[in-house]
Amino acid sequence: MVKPFLPKELVLRLAAILKRVFASPAEKRPEVFRLGEALVDLDGAAVRGPRGEQPLTAKERAILAKLHEERNRIVTSDALCQAFWGDDSFGYENTLMVHIRRIREKIEPDPSNPVHLLTVRGLGYKLIVKETG
Amino acid sequence: MESNVKDRKILIVDDEPEIAAMIERFLRKEGFYRIHTAGDCASALSLVRTVRPDIAILDVMLPDGDGFALLSAIRQFSDMPVLF
């Protein structure tokens, strides 16, 4: 290893690589999850449900992945904008709203009255995921 | 950290025994226990062939070569992840 180095950092790097490469499928973050009757497949970038299979765009997939990572918690609009558009994300809130609306059209039974992807007024969004098993 | 991760075999390659021992100590403290050490390229290659480690921590400067040449040799028959 390149010296000098911090042993703790080295151990953390090693553990992170091992976890990424060797963690069992059950320990890896699920890339498929259910929202009511819709099955969201992040690996396949698609939503399968009563309306058939609907593809997700790269941005829609990324937003859903981020919201799923923080499922059942509020993710602020600022955090979402910054995650997808970086430090120059000012002014992207309307674009985010458009993406959210399109996602709802794919996952919600009634996109005008969402039950899975909720708006938390003045704060951001929350993806409600019922944990199974 | 998951148990199957901690069960993985780790190879430490460093020609300074104190450094190798210190890294080994840190790894054991974190729960890793299948740790092998080598002080030069030849013994590292031999261990890679016989022990089949899951990951290696390589030093750059070794008495009989450098870590990058060692990595090239390892890549002839192993695709394990390597840390420098």
Backbone of each chain as ProteinMPNN parsed JSONL, in Angstrom:
{"seq_chain_A": "MVKPFLPKELVLRLAAILKRVFASPAEKRPEVFRLGEALVDLDGAAVRGPRGEQPLTAKERAILAKLHEERNRIVTSDALCQAFWGDDSFGYENTLMVHIRRIREKIEPDPSNPVHLLTVRGLGYKLIVKETG", "coords_chain_A": {"N_chain_A": [[0.834, -1.188, 0.0], [0.301, 2.293, -0.565], [2.409, 4.449, 1.134], [2.538, 7.249, 3.429], [-0.211, 5.734, 5.257], [-3.557, 5.474, 6.546], [-4.366, 3.077, 8.815], [-6.979, 2.471, 9.609], [-8.502, 3.564, 7.569], [-7.666, 2.014, 5.456], [-8.641, -0.5, 6.207], [-11.369, 0.031, 6.124], [-11.714, 0.6, 3.397], [-11.043, -1.852, 2.297], [-12.993, -3.504, 3.46], [-15.267, -2.391, 2.305], [-14.915, -2.997, -0.404], [-14.9, -5.802, -0.33], [-17.466, -6.232, 0.604], [-18.972, -5.228, -1.492], [-18.247, -6.937, -3.562], [-18.568, -9.56, -2.613], [-20.823, -9.824, -0.93], [-23.747, -11.608, -0.007], [-26.642, -12.247, -2.121], [-28.923, -11.747, -0.605], [-28.065, -9.893, 1.186], [-27.511, -7.737, -0.297], [-28.709, -4.557, -1.456], [-32.142, -4.549, -2.188], [-33.161, -4.538, -5.551], [-35.522, -4.668, -6.668], [-38.755, -3.797, -5.919], [-41.99, -3.625, -4.299], [-44.79, -1.58, -4.871], [-47.755, -1.261, -3.834], [-49.837, -2.485, -6.291], [-47.959, -2.309, -8.177], [-44.826, -3.308, -9.484], [-41.634, -2.366, -8.978], [-38.81, -2.354, -10.86], [-35.662, -1.771, -10.521], [-33.256, -2.648, -11.546], [-33.976, -3.498, -14.095], [-35.004, -1.158, -14.99], [-37.833, -0.523, -15.084], [-41.411, -0.448, -14.616], [-43.772, -2.695, -13.54], [-47.149, -3.444, -13.739], [-50.74, -3.067, -13.293], [-51.111, -1.547, -15.575], [-49.516, -2.699, -17.379], [-46.134, -3.182, -18.648], [-43.982, -0.531, -18.017], [-41.433, 1.466, -19.158], [-38.721, 3.017, -17.321], [-37.194, 6.189, -17.401], [-33.703, 7.176, -17.352], [-33.344, 9.222, -15.469], [-35.759, 9.113, -14.03], [-35.495, 6.568, -12.944], [-33.241, 6.927, -11.346], [-34.169, 8.811, -9.506], [-36.212, 7.355, -8.261], [-34.644, 5.33, -7.169], [-33.101, 6.725, -5.316], [-35.127, 7.713, -3.634], [-36.118, 5.299, -2.739], [-33.962, 4.324, -1.359], [-34.049, 5.981, 0.805], [-36.436, 5.28, 1.899], [-39.725, 5.706, 3.272], [-38.981, 7.907, 4.619], [-38.598, 11.47, 4.747], [-37.375, 13.052, 1.865], [-35.676, 15.83, 1.005], [-36.529, 18.342, -1.443], [-34.381, 19.873, -2.228], [-32.234, 18.146, -1.631], [-32.717, 16.091, -3.437], [-32.534, 17.455, -5.878], [-29.901, 18.337, -5.746], [-28.596, 15.91, -5.703], [-29.008, 14.988, -8.276], [-28.495, 17.008, -10.078], [-26.315, 18.293, -9.179], [-24.162, 20.856, -7.705], [-25.074, 23.035, -9.026], [-27.846, 23.108, -8.896], [-29.855, 24.868, -8.486], [-33.039, 26.073, -9.224], [-33.985, 23.848, -10.451], [-36.204, 22.708, -9.396], [-38.755, 22.726, -10.571], [-38.316, 21.088, -12.755], [-37.78, 18.736, -11.414], [-40.301, 18.309, -10.305], [-41.734, 17.7, -12.59], [-40.565, 15.263, -13.325], [-41.316, 13.785, -11.093], [-44.059, 13.766, -11.402], [-44.293, 12.243, -13.713], [-43.259, 9.838, -12.828], [-45.194, 9.15, -10.968], [-47.311, 8.675, -12.675], [-46.661, 6.217, -13.526], [-46.437, 4.575, -11.293], [-48.539, 4.973, -9.545], [-51.944, 4.169, -8.644], [-53.873, 6.156, -8.928], [-52.706, 8.882, -10.185], [-53.2, 11.555, -9.525], [-53.972, 11.515, -6.928], [-51.828, 10.569, -5.029], [-50.582, 7.652, -3.358], [-48.312, 6.331, -2.838], [-45.94, 7.758, -3.586], [-45.428, 10.458, -1.94], [-46.088, 13.968, -1.601], [-44.528, 16.12, 0.609], [-45.541, 18.852, 1.877], [-43.734, 21.83, 1.485], [-41.403, 20.633, 2.24], [-40.463, 18.179, 0.894], [-40.288, 15.003, -0.592], [-41.749, 11.759, -0.046], [-41.309, 8.322, -0.138], [-43.478, 5.772, 0.26], [-43.029, 2.66, 1.447], [-44.053, -0.525, 2.045], [-42.619, -2.73, 4.204], [-41.759, -6.08, 3.589], [-41.82, -9.41, 4.914]], "CA_chain_A": [[0.0, 0.0, 0.0], [1.068, 3.526, -0.664], [2.633, 4.979, 2.484], [1.872, 6.779, 4.642], [-1.635, 5.452, 5.121], [-4.271, 5.305, 7.807], [-4.824, 1.681, 8.868], [-8.441, 2.392, 9.701], [-9.036, 3.834, 6.232], [-7.361, 0.834, 4.64], [-9.588, -1.556, 6.589], [-12.698, 0.422, 5.624], [-11.712, 0.421, 1.929], [-11.038, -3.299, 2.036], [-14.311, -4.045, 3.822], [-16.249, -1.913, 1.321], [-14.733, -3.776, -1.641], [-15.36, -7.177, -0.084], [-18.92, -6.21, 0.718], [-19.523, -5.02, -2.84], [-17.969, -8.076, -4.444], [-18.921, -10.877, -2.094], [-22.025, -9.913, -0.104], [-24.745, -12.513, -0.592], [-27.734, -11.479, -2.714], [-29.885, -11.327, 0.42], [-27.517, -8.745, 1.893], [-27.442, -6.589, -1.192], [-29.924, -3.772, -1.469], [-33.042, -5.079, -3.205], [-33.333, -3.642, -6.684], [-36.908, -4.822, -7.096], [-39.632, -3.643, -4.758], [-43.399, -3.514, -4.639], [-45.575, -0.425, -4.42], [-49.127, -1.683, -4.124], [-49.909, -3.483, -7.371], [-46.852, -2.08, -9.12], [-43.527, -3.867, -9.134], [-40.596, -1.477, -9.52], [-37.585, -3.116, -11.134], [-34.615, -0.775, -10.793], [-32.254, -3.288, -12.413], [-34.484, -3.509, -15.465], [-35.53, 0.185, -15.273], [-39.215, -0.65, -15.56], [-42.464, -0.669, -13.623], [-44.768, -3.641, -14.036], [-48.372, -3.344, -12.944], [-51.989, -3.235, -14.029], [-51.032, -0.892, -16.887], [-48.487, -3.382, -18.178], [-44.759, -2.788, -18.337], [-43.654, 0.824, -18.46], [-40.01, 1.738, -18.915], [-38.326, 4.214, -16.582], [-36.033, 6.876, -17.966], [-32.552, 7.136, -16.437], [-33.578, 10.164, -14.362], [-36.845, 8.57, -13.196], [-34.946, 5.433, -12.217], [-32.332, 7.444, -10.314], [-34.982, 9.446, -8.455], [-36.857, 6.278, -7.513], [-33.615, 4.621, -6.391], [-32.763, 7.586, -4.174], [-36.266, 7.723, -2.713], [-36.214, 3.963, -2.125], [-32.857, 4.25, -0.393], [-34.501, 6.729, 1.999], [-37.872, 4.977, 1.947], [-40.504, 6.028, 4.469], [-38.432, 9.126, 5.236], [-38.714, 12.62, 3.841], [-36.17, 13.487, 1.15], [-35.988, 17.21, 0.608], [-36.379, 18.652, -2.87], [-32.994, 20.332, -2.409], [-31.344, 16.972, -1.64], [-32.925, 15.378, -4.705], [-31.982, 18.275, -6.968], [-28.442, 18.343, -5.651], [-28.105, 14.563, -6.046], [-29.098, 14.705, -9.717], [-27.99, 18.096, -10.927], [-25.091, 18.821, -8.579], [-24.21, 22.116, -6.962], [-25.792, 24.048, -9.803], [-29.203, 22.563, -9.03], [-30.846, 25.917, -8.238], [-33.976, 26.263, -10.327], [-34.401, 22.574, -11.035], [-37.346, 22.143, -8.657], [-39.864, 22.478, -11.495], [-37.95, 19.893, -13.54], [-37.983, 17.604, -10.506], [-41.749, 18.082, -10.197], [-42.173, 17.026, -13.83], [-40.14, 13.857, -13.211], [-42.138, 13.143, -10.052], [-45.392, 13.538, -11.975], [-44.201, 11.118, -14.662], [-43.089, 8.604, -12.036], [-46.514, 8.823, -10.398], [-48.161, 8.098, -13.731], [-46.264, 4.818, -13.719], [-46.54, 3.726, -10.092], [-49.724, 5.232, -8.722], [-53.236, 3.802, -9.253], [-54.47, 7.427, -9.326], [-51.576, 9.811, -10.046], [-53.612, 12.833, -8.925], [-54.103, 11.288, -5.485], [-50.794, 9.55, -4.783], [-50.538, 6.951, -2.063], [-46.955, 5.774, -2.66], [-44.943, 8.831, -3.649], [-46.163, 11.576, -1.368], [-45.469, 15.286, -1.456], [-44.619, 16.669, 1.965], [-45.559, 20.272, 1.516], [-42.698, 22.689, 2.065], [-40.2, 19.869, 2.594], [-39.946, 17.341, -0.187], [-41.071, 13.842, -1.008], [-41.565, 10.551, 0.76], [-41.782, 7.104, -0.797], [-44.004, 4.844, 1.269], [-42.798, 1.263, 1.057], [-44.371, -1.458, 3.13], [-41.596, -3.779, 4.267], [-42.326, -7.439, 3.64], [-40.958, -10.41, 5.538]], "C_chain_A": [[0.87, 1.239, 0.0], [1.179, 4.144, 0.733], [2.895, 6.484, 2.417], [0.39, 6.512, 4.395], [-2.251, 5.319, 6.503], [-4.797, 3.875, 7.849], [-6.344, 1.56, 8.881], [-9.065, 2.604, 8.322], [-8.826, 2.625, 5.33], [-8.364, -0.289, 4.922], [-10.982, -1.233, 6.049], [-12.79, 0.229, 4.114], [-11.824, -1.061, 1.589], [-12.419, -3.906, 2.321], [-15.363, -3.64, 2.798], [-16.143, -2.712, 0.027], [-15.263, -5.19, -1.456], [-16.883, -7.234, -0.038], [-19.557, -6.098, -0.664], [-19.392, -6.277, -3.68], [-18.6, -9.368, -3.934], [-20.192, -10.951, -1.258], [-23.052, -10.79, -0.8], [-25.904, -11.693, -1.146], [-28.722, -10.971, -1.669], [-29.4, -10.08, 1.157], [-27.408, -7.517, 1.005], [-28.776, -5.86, -1.184], [-30.871, -4.316, -2.542], [-33.248, -4.073, -4.322], [-34.728, -3.799, -7.288], [-37.777, -4.658, -5.853], [-41.058, -3.354, -5.221], [-43.988, -2.233, -4.072], [-47.019, -0.743, -4.778], [-49.124, -2.756, -5.19], [-48.756, -3.353, -8.362], [-45.559, -2.68, -8.586], [-42.468, -2.99, -9.803], [-39.305, -2.277, -9.651], [-36.497, -2.113, -11.518], [-33.539, -1.351, -11.707], [-32.684, -3.213, -13.876], [-35.047, -2.166, -15.901], [-36.945, 0.114, -15.845], [-40.157, -0.801, -14.37], [-43.468, -1.621, -14.257], [-45.991, -3.58, -13.142], [-49.586, -3.51, -13.825], [-51.95, -2.585, -15.414], [-49.991, -1.552, -17.781], [-47.1, -2.926, -17.775], [-44.474, -1.407, -18.902], [-42.19, 1.107, -18.152], [-39.795, 3.01, -18.108], [-37.167, 4.873, -17.319], [-34.904, 6.828, -16.93], [-32.796, 8.031, -15.227], [-34.681, 9.653, -13.436], [-36.325, 7.416, -12.339], [-34.071, 5.916, -11.057], [-33.115, 8.08, -9.165], [-35.659, 8.378, -7.603], [-35.85, 5.527, -6.635], [-33.256, 5.423, -5.142], [-33.891, 7.588, -3.141], [-36.415, 6.37, -2.011], [-35.124, 3.765, -1.077], [-33.271, 4.918, 0.929], [-35.979, 6.463, 2.253], [-38.471, 5.245, 3.337], [-39.903, 7.214, 5.254], [-38.565, 10.265, 4.22], [-37.359, 12.895, 3.186], [-36.481, 14.886, 0.632], [-35.782, 17.387, -0.898], [-34.948, 19.091, -3.159], [-32.042, 19.146, -2.519], [-31.48, 16.214, -2.951], [-32.296, 16.153, -5.861], [-30.459, 18.215, -6.946], [-27.866, 16.986, -6.06], [-28.069, 14.36, -7.56], [-28.555, 15.812, -10.609], [-26.778, 18.794, -10.319], [-25.287, 20.162, -7.919], [-24.962, 23.206, -7.705], [-27.266, 23.668, -9.958], [-30.283, 23.626, -8.799], [-31.748, 26.083, -9.463], [-34.467, 24.975, -10.964], [-35.645, 21.98, -10.363], [-38.52, 21.833, -9.577], [-39.601, 21.24, -12.349], [-38.174, 18.639, -12.689], [-39.473, 17.264, -10.404], [-42.281, 17.349, -11.43], [-41.8, 15.543, -13.775], [-41.019, 13.112, -12.204], [-43.528, 12.819, -10.624], [-45.373, 12.327, -12.92], [-44.025, 9.792, -13.928], [-44.448, 8.172, -11.468], [-47.435, 8.193, -11.444], [-47.843, 6.62, -13.942], [-46.509, 3.952, -12.491], [-47.846, 3.871, -9.32], [-50.997, 4.75, -9.421], [-53.975, 5.065, -9.73], [-53.406, 8.508, -9.128], [-51.939, 11.155, -9.415], [-53.779, 12.723, -7.411], [-53.101, 10.21, -5.058], [-50.884, 8.923, -3.391], [-49.14, 6.359, -1.801], [-45.894, 6.883, -2.62], [-45.627, 10.128, -3.216], [-45.357, 12.868, -1.41], [-45.63, 15.716, -0.01], [-44.437, 18.178, 1.803], [-44.482, 21.083, 2.259], [-41.403, 21.955, 2.38], [-39.639, 19.074, 1.42], [-40.876, 16.19, -0.5], [-40.772, 12.661, -0.096], [-42.132, 9.363, -0.008], [-42.213, 6.13, 0.293], [-43.841, 3.42, 0.751], [-43.122, 0.395, 2.25], [-43.357, -2.581, 3.087], [-42.293, -5.13, 4.341], [-41.305, -8.367, 4.262], [-40.171, -9.814, 6.652]], "O_chain_A": [[2.0, 1.241, 0.487], [0.177, 4.336, 1.422], [3.436, 6.953, 1.416], [-0.186, 7.015, 3.43], [-1.559, 5.084, 7.494], [-5.599, 3.495, 6.996], [-6.918, 0.672, 8.252], [-10.022, 1.925, 7.948], [-9.7, 2.262, 4.542], [-8.866, -0.938, 4.005], [-11.689, -2.121, 5.574], [-13.805, -0.244, 3.603], [-12.592, -1.464, 0.715], [-12.94, -4.703, 1.542], [-16.243, -4.43, 2.457], [-17.158, -3.066, -0.572], [-15.981, -5.713, -2.308], [-17.505, -8.155, -0.569], [-20.54, -6.773, -0.971], [-20.307, -6.642, -4.418], [-19.105, -10.172, -4.718], [-20.611, -12.052, -0.902], [-23.213, -10.732, -2.019], [-26.135, -10.569, -0.7], [-29.294, -9.892, -1.824], [-30.2, -9.307, 1.684], [-27.237, -6.398, 1.49], [-29.827, -6.452, -0.941], [-30.456, -4.524, -3.682], [-33.482, -2.891, -4.067], [-35.07, -3.155, -8.28], [-37.544, -5.322, -4.843], [-41.302, -2.913, -6.344], [-43.713, -1.856, -2.932], [-47.447, -0.514, -5.909], [-48.497, -3.803, -5.033], [-48.597, -4.175, -9.264], [-45.244, -2.573, -7.401], [-42.413, -2.886, -11.029], [-38.782, -2.804, -8.67], [-36.413, -1.666, -12.662], [-32.977, -0.641, -12.541], [-31.889, -2.913, -14.766], [-35.513, -2.023, -17.031], [-37.219, 0.617, -16.934], [-39.761, -1.218, -13.282], [-43.952, -1.387, -15.365], [-45.875, -3.656, -11.919], [-49.501, -4.015, -14.944], [-52.662, -3.013, -16.322], [-49.633, -1.011, -18.827], [-46.907, -2.357, -16.701], [-44.686, -1.139, -20.084], [-41.761, 0.995, -17.003], [-40.577, 3.957, -18.195], [-36.265, 4.191, -17.804], [-35.132, 6.48, -15.772], [-32.494, 7.651, -14.096], [-34.564, 9.741, -12.214], [-36.669, 7.299, -11.163], [-34.144, 5.395, -9.944], [-32.768, 7.908, -7.997], [-35.681, 8.475, -6.376], [-36.16, 5.139, -5.509], [-33.124, 4.868, -4.052], [-33.65, 7.481, -1.939], [-36.79, 6.304, -0.84], [-35.338, 3.124, -0.048], [-32.892, 4.475, 2.013], [-36.69, 7.327, 2.766], [-37.847, 5.048, 4.379], [-40.277, 7.474, 6.398], [-38.633, 10.044, 3.011], [-36.331, 12.963, 3.861], [-37.451, 15.082, -0.1], [-34.986, 16.692, -1.529], [-34.372, 18.737, -4.188], [-31.158, 19.124, -3.375], [-30.488, 15.748, -3.513], [-31.616, 15.58, -6.712], [-29.813, 18.062, -7.982], [-26.802, 16.908, -6.675], [-27.207, 13.646, -8.072], [-28.198, 15.572, -11.763], [-26.273, 19.769, -10.875], [-26.407, 20.567, -7.609], [-25.429, 24.175, -7.107], [-27.862, 23.878, -11.015], [-31.475, 23.336, -8.901], [-31.27, 26.217, -10.589], [-35.266, 25.0, -11.9], [-36.086, 20.886, -10.716], [-39.202, 20.822, -9.408], [-40.505, 20.455, -12.634], [-38.683, 17.626, -13.168], [-39.859, 16.095, -10.414], [-43.159, 16.492, -11.328], [-42.601, 14.677, -14.127], [-41.413, 11.967, -12.429], [-44.091, 11.755, -10.368], [-46.292, 11.509, -12.931], [-44.56, 8.762, -14.338], [-44.799, 6.993, -11.487], [-48.228, 7.301, -11.141], [-48.661, 5.869, -14.473], [-46.757, 2.753, -12.608], [-48.213, 2.996, -8.536], [-51.132, 4.896, -10.636], [-54.615, 5.061, -10.782], [-53.226, 8.996, -8.012], [-51.08, 11.819, -8.834], [-53.732, 13.728, -6.701], [-53.485, 9.079, -4.762], [-51.216, 9.579, -2.404], [-48.833, 5.942, -0.684], [-45.058, 6.921, -1.717], [-46.302, 10.795, -4.0], [-44.133, 12.871, -1.277], [-46.733, 15.684, 0.536], [-43.33, 18.684, 1.62], [-44.354, 21.018, 3.481], [-40.409, 22.582, 2.747], [-38.495, 19.267, 1.008], [-42.085, 16.366, -0.653], [-39.714, 12.571, 0.528], [-43.274, 9.386, -0.466], [-41.414, 5.721, 1.135], [-44.44, 3.034, -0.253], [-42.547, 0.551, 3.327], [-43.233, -3.293, 2.091], [-43.28, -5.303, 5.056], [-40.097, -8.154, 4.16], [-39.387, -10.51, 7.296]]}, "seq_chain_B": "MESNVKDRKILIVDDEPEIAAMIERFLRKEGFYRIHTAGDCASALSLVRTVRPDIAILDVMLPDGDGFALLSAIRQFSDMPVLF", "coords_chain_B": {"N_chain_B": [[-20.847, -5.518, 9.861], [-21.094, -8.016, 7.328], [-21.049, -11.551, 7.97], [-20.153, -13.32, 5.985], [-18.487, -11.753, 4.532], [-16.421, -11.257, 6.285], [-15.339, -13.742, 6.375], [-13.68, -13.925, 4.277], [-10.611, -14.493, 2.438], [-7.574, -12.838, 2.964], [-4.766, -11.307, 1.54], [-1.762, -9.899, 2.512], [0.759, -7.958, 1.232], [3.836, -6.935, 1.915], [7.078, -5.654, 2.398], [7.972, -4.804, 4.779], [7.969, -6.117, 7.831], [6.859, -5.11, 10.198], [4.928, -3.312, 9.369], [3.196, -4.993, 7.916], [2.388, -6.61, 10.019], [1.048, -4.779, 11.59], [-1.118, -4.042, 9.961], [-2.358, -6.503, 9.791], [-3.074, -6.842, 12.445], [-4.986, -4.792, 12.744], [-6.933, -5.714, 10.957], [-7.67, -8.146, 12.115], [-8.756, -7.204, 14.461], [-11.052, -6.106, 13.456], [-12.462, -8.326, 12.865], [-11.717, -9.961, 10.776], [-10.108, -12.972, 9.877], [-8.816, -14.791, 8.266], [-5.997, -14.429, 7.224], [-3.15, -13.832, 5.275], [0.356, -13.347, 4.831], [2.948, -11.867, 2.839], [6.327, -11.162, 1.925], [7.574, -10.495, -0.397], [7.512, -10.405, -4.055], [7.709, -12.988, -5.193], [6.997, -14.836, -3.15], [4.461, -13.855, -2.694], [3.148, -14.366, -5.124], [3.235, -17.127, -5.101], [1.612, -17.656, -2.885], [-0.79, -16.616, -3.833], [-1.37, -18.461, -5.795], [-1.634, -20.855, -4.313], [-3.178, -20.393, -1.953], [-5.291, -18.917, -2.881], [-6.399, -16.167, -2.386], [-9.084, -13.828, -1.558], [-8.869, -11.157, -1.758], [-6.274, -8.697, -2.114], [-3.754, -6.777, -0.495], [-1.453, -4.67, -1.662], [1.986, -3.679, -1.561], [3.86, -1.023, -3.056], [6.638, -0.838, -3.541], [8.772, -3.493, -3.634], [11.15, -6.031, -2.633], [11.938, -7.73, -4.782], [10.821, -6.679, -7.049], [8.076, -4.606, -8.309], [4.866, -3.527, -7.016], [3.06, -3.155, -9.107], [3.998, -4.671, -11.231], [3.77, -7.097, -10.018], [0.998, -7.208, -9.77], [0.299, -7.421, -12.486], [1.303, -9.956, -12.996], [-0.29, -11.456, -11.279], [-2.753, -11.061, -12.468], [-2.68, -12.762, -14.606], [-3.813, -15.107, -13.862], [-5.741, -14.646, -11.939], [-8.57, -12.744, -10.877], [-8.967, -11.329, -8.612], [-9.904, -8.618, -6.381], [-7.687, -5.855, -5.816], [-5.834, -3.859, -3.623], [-3.939, -0.878, -3.365]], "CA_chain_B": [[-20.345, -6.088, 8.608], [-21.627, -9.35, 7.166], [-20.11, -12.602, 8.334], [-19.488, -13.936, 4.839], [-17.422, -10.834, 4.129], [-15.296, -11.464, 7.208], [-14.755, -15.064, 6.134], [-12.858, -13.877, 3.058], [-9.153, -14.613, 2.637], [-6.883, -11.586, 2.64], [-3.305, -11.406, 1.41], [-1.038, -8.636, 2.712], [2.112, -8.053, 0.663], [4.654, -5.79, 2.331], [8.403, -6.143, 2.793], [8.265, -4.369, 6.149], [7.162, -7.0, 8.681], [6.096, -4.367, 11.222], [3.737, -2.746, 8.699], [2.295, -6.114, 7.637], [1.823, -7.056, 11.299], [0.103, -3.762, 12.054], [-2.354, -4.171, 9.159], [-3.0, -7.761, 10.205], [-3.688, -6.586, 13.756], [-6.207, -4.005, 12.521], [-7.932, -6.555, 10.3], [-8.17, -9.114, 13.105], [-9.603, -6.448, 15.391], [-12.338, -5.897, 12.78], [-13.141, -9.61, 12.719], [-11.151, -10.786, 9.702], [-9.201, -13.93, 10.525], [-8.087, -15.601, 7.271], [-5.033, -13.449, 6.73], [-1.841, -14.363, 4.892], [1.277, -12.256, 4.516], [4.127, -12.172, 2.024], [7.263, -10.042, 1.974], [8.123, -10.185, -1.731], [6.64, -10.793, -5.185], [7.735, -14.434, -5.423], [6.165, -15.546, -2.17], [3.076, -13.41, -2.891], [2.589, -15.12, -6.258], [3.064, -18.502, -4.654], [0.419, -17.69, -2.025], [-1.992, -16.391, -4.657], [-1.656, -19.729, -6.48], [-1.993, -21.951, -3.4], [-4.228, -20.015, -0.986], [-6.401, -18.294, -3.62], [-7.051, -15.134, -1.565], [-10.211, -13.124, -2.167], [-8.457, -9.763, -1.964], [-4.874, -8.495, -1.714], [-3.263, -5.421, -0.237], [-0.089, -4.721, -2.191], [2.917, -2.561, -1.43], [4.376, -0.664, -4.382], [8.054, -1.197, -3.619], [9.076, -4.8, -3.032], [12.577, -6.304, -2.895], [12.201, -8.395, -6.067], [9.99, -6.1, -8.107], [7.138, -3.633, -7.731], [3.494, -4.004, -6.874], [2.328, -3.127, -10.379], [4.428, -5.863, -11.974], [3.149, -8.226, -9.296], [-0.415, -7.228, -10.153], [0.22, -7.97, -13.849], [1.513, -11.406, -12.896], [-1.486, -12.027, -10.638], [-3.866, -10.988, -13.422], [-2.597, -13.866, -15.566], [-4.642, -16.244, -13.433], [-6.702, -14.292, -10.884], [-9.179, -11.416, -11.027], [-9.344, -10.831, -7.285], [-9.653, -7.196, -6.206], [-6.383, -5.533, -5.233], [-5.711, -2.502, -3.067], [-2.564, -0.379, -3.198]], "C_chain_B": [[-20.762, -7.561, 8.497], [-20.57, -10.415, 7.417], [-19.408, -13.173, 7.113], [-18.398, -13.042, 4.272], [-16.193, -11.074, 5.001], [-14.63, -12.826, 7.029], [-13.794, -15.054, 4.941], [-11.363, -13.892, 3.375], [-8.447, -13.355, 2.127], [-5.379, -11.837, 2.574], [-2.701, -10.009, 1.576], [0.365, -8.825, 2.153], [2.874, -6.787, 1.035], [5.989, -6.317, 2.817], [8.808, -5.646, 4.179], [7.373, -5.161, 7.109], [6.323, -6.245, 9.713], [4.809, -3.798, 10.616], [2.715, -3.855, 8.445], [1.608, -6.568, 8.931], [0.788, -6.057, 11.807], [-1.219, -3.87, 11.29], [-3.112, -5.431, 9.585], [-3.736, -7.556, 11.534], [-5.001, -5.823, 13.594], [-7.313, -4.873, 11.918], [-8.525, -7.559, 11.287], [-9.108, -8.429, 14.098], [-10.997, -6.227, 14.793], [-13.055, -7.21, 12.502], [-12.65, -10.479, 11.572], [-10.143, -11.747, 10.331], [-8.42, -14.78, 9.526], [-7.099, -14.683, 6.543], [-3.689, -14.117, 6.44], [-0.935, -13.185, 4.563], [2.438, -12.762, 3.667], [5.007, -10.935, 2.009], [7.875, -9.702, 0.632], [7.193, -10.738, -2.814], [6.564, -12.312, -5.324], [6.837, -15.166, -4.431], [4.704, -15.106, -2.279], [2.417, -14.209, -4.009], [2.319, -16.562, -5.866], [1.804, -18.628, -3.786], [-0.864, -17.486, -2.835], [-2.389, -17.701, -5.344], [-2.186, -20.782, -5.514], [-3.184, -21.6, -2.512], [-5.469, -19.476, -1.691], [-7.114, -17.23, -2.771], [-8.181, -14.446, -2.323], [-9.88, -11.667, -2.451], [-7.005, -9.635, -1.511], [-4.605, -7.018, -1.478], [-1.797, -5.437, -0.635], [0.699, -3.466, -1.853], [3.428, -2.241, -2.845], [5.821, -1.123, -4.539], [8.3, -2.514, -2.89], [10.503, -5.187, -3.427], [12.854, -6.927, -4.262], [11.295, -7.882, -7.187], [9.094, -5.029, -7.515], [5.723, -4.192, -7.785], [2.731, -4.057, -8.185], [2.704, -4.326, -11.253], [3.813, -7.113, -11.335], [1.68, -8.358, -9.692], [-0.585, -7.813, -11.56], [0.378, -9.485, -13.828], [0.285, -12.085, -12.295], [-2.638, -12.098, -11.639], [-3.8, -12.079, -14.5], [-3.532, -15.004, -15.172], [-5.643, -15.912, -12.328], [-7.281, -12.901, -11.137], [-9.633, -10.87, -9.676], [-9.101, -9.317, -7.191], [-8.343, -6.948, -5.463], [-6.39, -4.079, -4.772], [-4.243, -2.111, -3.004], [-2.54, 0.599, -2.045]], "O_chain_B": [[-20.775, -8.269, 9.504], [-19.387, -10.233, 7.132], [-18.217, -13.481, 7.169], [-17.484, -13.523, 3.603], [-15.065, -11.09, 4.509], [-13.501, -13.039, 7.472], [-13.169, -16.07, 4.637], [-10.912, -13.39, 4.405], [-8.693, -12.884, 1.016], [-4.803, -12.494, 3.441], [-3.076, -9.067, 0.878], [1.079, -9.745, 2.553], [2.585, -5.703, 0.528], [6.045, -7.3, 3.556], [9.861, -6.022, 4.694], [6.171, -4.911, 7.194], [5.222, -6.672, 10.064], [3.753, -3.797, 11.248], [1.526, -3.691, 8.718], [0.414, -6.868, 8.942], [-0.227, -6.445, 12.385], [-2.297, -3.801, 11.88], [-4.335, -5.424, 9.722], [-4.857, -8.028, 11.723], [-6.004, -6.16, 14.222], [-8.475, -4.782, 12.314], [-9.734, -7.794, 11.294], [-10.117, -8.997, 14.516], [-11.991, -6.167, 15.516], [-14.157, -7.201, 11.954], [-13.11, -11.609, 11.407], [-9.402, -11.357, 11.233], [-7.449, -15.431, 9.911], [-7.334, -14.235, 5.421], [-3.165, -14.869, 7.261], [-1.396, -12.152, 4.077], [2.851, -13.918, 3.764], [4.518, -9.807, 2.071], [8.618, -8.727, 0.52], [6.224, -11.441, -2.526], [5.487, -12.864, -5.546], [6.023, -16.006, -4.815], [3.801, -15.892, -1.99], [1.284, -14.672, -3.874], [1.305, -17.145, -6.249], [1.032, -19.576, -3.928], [-1.891, -18.104, -2.555], [-3.572, -18.019, -5.465], [-3.099, -21.53, -5.864], [-4.094, -22.411, -2.338], [-6.574, -19.567, -1.158], [-8.299, -17.374, -2.47], [-8.235, -14.473, -3.553], [-10.526, -11.021, -3.276], [-6.557, -10.371, -0.633], [-5.144, -6.142, -2.155], [-0.989, -6.134, -0.021], [0.172, -2.353, -1.854], [3.421, -3.106, -3.72], [6.183, -1.724, -5.551], [8.065, -2.629, -1.687], [11.009, -4.719, -4.447], [13.908, -6.673, -4.845], [11.042, -8.592, -8.161], [9.297, -4.588, -6.384], [5.427, -5.164, -8.479], [1.854, -4.903, -8.363], [1.856, -4.917, -11.922], [3.398, -8.047, -12.021], [1.179, -9.459, -9.919], [-1.497, -8.603, -11.801], [-0.317, -10.205, -14.544], [-0.129, -13.154, -12.745], [-3.399, -13.065, -11.66], [-4.772, -12.289, -15.226], [-3.989, -15.769, -16.022], [-6.327, -16.807, -11.831], [-6.567, -11.991, -11.56], [-10.556, -10.06, -9.597], [-8.198, -8.793, -7.844], [-7.945, -7.728, -4.598], [-6.895, -3.194, -5.463], [-3.397, -2.924, -2.632], [-1.487, 1.147, -1.721]]}, "name": "protein", "num_of_chains": 2, "seq": "MVKPFLPKELVLRLAAILKRVFASPAEKRPEVFRLGEALVDLDGAAVRGPRGEQPLTAKERAILAKLHEERNRIVTSDALCQAFWGDDSFGYENTLMVHIRRIREKIEPDPSNPVHLLTVRGLGYKLIVKETGMESNVKDRKILIVDDEPEIAAMIERFLRKEGFYRIHTAGDCASALSLVRTVRPDIAILDVMLPDGDGFALLSAIRQFSDMPVLF"}
